[in-house]
Amino acid sequence: MSHLPAPIAASAGLRDGTQLFFHAITPDDRACIAAGFERLSAASRQSRFLRPMARLDSATLDYLSAVDGNKHLAVGASSSSDERVGLARCVRLADEPGTAEIAVTILDDWQRRGVAPVLATELARWADAVAIRKFRALFSYENHAVARLLAGAGVTFEPDGGGMIRADIEVSAILKAAVPASA
């Protein structure tokens, strides 16, 4: 596990009491990312990558693990048994440096347990520390789980073309709504 940037907590609990442990993603996590992808259903892969994907090629794995801590941030979560359960990442937009596109991937067995909001909160702590003020989420109209999660947080949506929805989420709103993390 890699050293965590100061704003990220070491762990946090889910609503069912399960404890998650966080780590900053590094190039050393390349194999874990590939293994996690293999555990995703076709529907989860489509939801995350917005197109069907049978496998991650080498260039995509390089990109997903090339976190620099300023423009590209990524936080992984593991269970107490060291099972990888998901990750949240954001990449700063070149034309809007205070905004970063966010993506959250949760392994199928861990979905609908509250992992995504906990991971997004830890990512928001790090993003805030490097002056990312807004997350931009792009997702398909068919991704009802993301739509429910964001609508429940009061986020508004707008069409982004091609069957996509765009939602901008203020990092400060995520942090304000967050339960204090455990250290």
Secondary structure as UniProt FT lines:
FT   TURN            6..7
FT   STRAND          11..13
FT   TURN            15..16
FT   STRAND          19..24
FT   HELIX           27..29
FT   HELIX           30..39
FT   HELIX           42..49
FT   HELIX           58..65
FT   STRAND          72..78
FT   TURN            80..81
FT   STRAND          84..93
FT   TURN            94..95
FT   STRAND          96..106
FT   HELIX           108..110
FT   TURN            111..112
FT   HELIX           115..129
FT   TURN            130..131
FT   STRAND          134..140
FT   TURN            141..142
FT   HELIX           144..152
FT   TURN            153..154
FT   STRAND          157..161
FT   TURN            162..163
FT   STRAND          164..170
FT   HELIX           171..177
//
